[in-house]
Amino acid sequence: FPLPEMLAALCLSIGLPFGAAVGFEWTAKRVNNVDEIQEQVGVDVIGEIVALPRFGMGHQAMKRNLASRQLFEESVDGLRTSLVLPDSLRQIQVLAIASAVSSEGKTSVATELAISIARTATKPVLLIDGDLRAPDIHRLFDIDASPGLAEVLTGKIGFNAAMRKTDIPQLHTLPAGMLDTSPHRLLHNQEFPKLLDDVRDRYAYIIVDTPPILAASESLVLAKHADATLVCAMRDRTRLTHMKRAFERLNSAGANSIGVVMSGLPARSYASRYGSYSYSKA
């Protein structure tokens, strides 16, 4: 073949896939900042959470990690304050933490928020792992996954026997348990709202980690029975189209969706926007 034709064929073979990939990313845009969420999805952003610090070696790396960790904790505490103080949110006791798809930070947000609330609450806080298909909370607290929510909902065990206290004062958790039937069968009866009613008086707040909305429709049942639902978005990962669909499904199910929390913000970006106000060594 002549050289010009070979070069043209080579350019097409490289350029077409690259162009298709760029076109796909443009049409299915990933969230980059909170303004995009408010303008294109039309929902409030309740809070922004800094990405967890990346560990490294050496003195300077340790200093950066410490500063990032302080910003991370401050951003979680800021989310807690945004949820607890406003009069419009004062009646919220059971809060579902959801996401459109997996790997968008919902379990991390649910866990860190529960820890933050427990550190300031006068009554215990309960963290429920409602993601019966792919639970994670038992790993984070290094406890057995079973017995847990699944066994309580089927009546095999009572709540007191399934609930675990954690190393965090005032924080209790109910792991997911061992799923031996369809999650829809477990959650489409009245056992879950009955469980919430039974434990409301014992806890200041109840945080429920739910499955991703678009992949597991039982998340809508959990969200409907909560007082409010907060949807997680991950910077540079969550797609606006997915988020729009998630809110449409929440609204159709009758859930009280109060907004979005955006996680994964770089510490430097967060500090440049809001400032860094660390504690004195004294």
N, C-alpha and C positions, 0 to 999 in steps of 0.2 A: 504494500500500500504506500502511496505518496506520503511524505512526512507531514504536510499540512493536515491531511485527513486524519492521520494518526493522532496528531496533537489535538485536533478538534474533538475526536472521540474520547481522548483521555480527559479533556476538560469537562466534557458532558458527563462522563462517568463519575467524576469527582464532584462537579458542581450541582448536578441534579439532586443527589441525596442530601447535600449540605443545604441547598435551597429549600428542600422539602422540610428538613428539620427546623430551619429558621422560620419557615412559614407556620409550622405546627406550633412552635413556641409563641409566635406572635398571636395566633388565634386563640390559644389556650394559655393566656398570660398568667404568670406566677405573681403572687403578691410580693411587692417590694417595700411598700410603706403604708401607713395607716390611712393616708388620704385616699388611696385607691379603694380601700374597703368602704370608706364612708361615701365616696362619690359613686362608685359603680355597683356596690351591693346595697347601699342605702341603710346600713345598720351602724349603731354606735360602737366605737372601740373603747372598751371599759378599761383596758390596761395594756401595757407593753412590758415584756419580760426579756431581760438580757440573756444571751446564750450562755450556757454553762461554760466556765473557764476550761481551757485546754491546758493540761499539765505539761510542764517541761522541766528541764534540768537547769541548775545554776541559780545564782542569787537573783539576777534580774528577772528570770522566768518566774521564780517564786513570788517576787513582788508584784509582777503583773497578774499572776493568778489570784493573789490575795485581793488586789484591787478589783478584779473582775468578779470574784466571789462576793465581795461586799456590794457591788452594784447589782449583782443578780439577786441577792437577798433583799436589797432595798426595793428593787422593782417588784418582787413578789409581795413585799409588805405594802407597796403602793397599790397593788391590785386588791389586796385584802381591805385596805382603807376605802377604796372606791366602791367596794361591795357592802361594807358594813355601815358607813357613816350616812349616806344619802337617805333622806326620809322616804323616798320612793321605793327603796330597796329594803327597808327595815323589816318588812313582813316575810322576807325570804329566810327560811330555815333549812330547807332541803334544796341543794344546788347540784344540778347535773352538769358535768363537764363533758363536752362532746367535741367531735371534729367531723369534717366531711369524709375524709378517708384516713387510712392508717398513717402512722409516722408523722403526725402533725403536732405532737407534743402534749396531747390531752392527759396522758397518765402522769407525766412530769408536772404539769400544771396542777392537776388534782391533788397530787401528793404534796407538792411544795406549798400550795394554798392551804391545805389542811394543817400542815405543820405550822405555818405562819399564824393561822387563826388559833390553834391550840395553845400557842405560846402566850397569847394575850387573853384567852377566854377564862371565865370563872367556872364554867361547866365543861365537861369533856366534849370532845369533837369526834364524830364517827366518820371514817373513810370507808366507803363500800366499793368493792371491785365488782362492778356490774358487767364487765366484759367477760361473759361466761365462756366465749369461744377461745379467746387468746388473752388470758389474765396475766398481769405483770406485777401487781402490787405486792403479792406474797414474796416475790423475788427481791423487791426493793427493801422490804423489812426483814428478810431472811426468816420467814415463817412458812409453815406448811400451807399449801393451797386448799387443803381439805381437812376437816369439814368447813363449809362456808355458806355463802348465799344459796347455792343450789340445794344443799341439804336442808336449809331452813325453809325454803319455798316448797319443798316436797314433804315437809313435816317429819323428816327423818331425825332431826335434831332441833333443839331450841336455840334461840338467839344467844342466850348466855353461854351456852357450851361452844358456840361457833365463833363468838367475838374474841379478839385478841387485844390485849394491851401492848403498846409498843414502848420502845425506849424513850420516846418523846412524852414528857408528862402531859396528861390530859388528852392524849391522842389514842383512840381505839380504832381498830380496823376490822372489817368483815371481809375476808378473802372470798374469791369467787366460788370455791368449792369444786367438786368433781361433776362435770356435766355428763349425764347418762341418758339424756333425752333431748328433744329439740328445745332450744332456748325460747322459742315462741310458745311452746306448751307450758313452760314454767312461768312465763311472764304475762300471758294473756288471760290468766285468772286473776283473782283479787288478792292473792297472797302478798304481792309486793307492796301495794298501798296499805294493806293491813299491817305489814311489818313496819312501815314508816310510821303509821299511827301509833303503834305499840311503843316505839322507842323515842318519839319526839320529846317527851317530857324528860328524858334522861340526858339529852344532848343539847348543847348550845347551837351547833350546826351539824348538818349531815351532808357530806360531799360524796357524790356518786360518780365514779368513773364509768362512762358508757362505751359501748362499741362504736366504731365509725358509722355515721348515719347512712351513707350511700351504699355501704357494703353489708350492713346488718340492720334490718328494719326493726329489730326488737329494741334498738336504741330509742326509737320514737315512743315506745311504751314507757321506758324509764323516764324519758324527758317529760312526758305528759303528766306523770304522777309526782314529779318534782315541783317545787314552788317556782323554779326558774331554771333556765338552761343557758350556759355560757359556751360559745363555740370557739375552739382554738384554731388559730391560723399560724403556720410556720413561715417565716420570711424566706423567700426564694424557693419555696416548696409548694405551698398551697396554691391551687388554681382558682381564679375568681369564678369561673363557670361552676366548679365543684361547690364553692361556698354558696353561690346563689341557689343551686339545687338543694343544698342542705337546709337553708332557711325556708325554702318553699315547702319542703317536707315537714319541717318542724311546725310551721304555721298551719299546714293542712291537718296535722295530727292534734292540734289544739294545745301545743306546748307553749309556754311563756318564754320565748327567747329574748334575752335582755341585751345581747350584743356579742362582741368578739374580744378575745384577748390574743394579741399577737406576740409570739415568742421567737426566739432565735436572733434577736437584735444584737449586732456587734457591740461589745462594751464601749469601744471608743466612740461609736456613733451615738449611743445612748448618752454617754457622758457629755459629748459636745452639744447635744440638744438640751439636756436637762441639768447638766452640771454634776459634779461629784462632791458629796458632802460627807466625808468619812469621819469616824470618831477619832478624837485625839488619843494619843498613846497614854496620856495621863489618866 
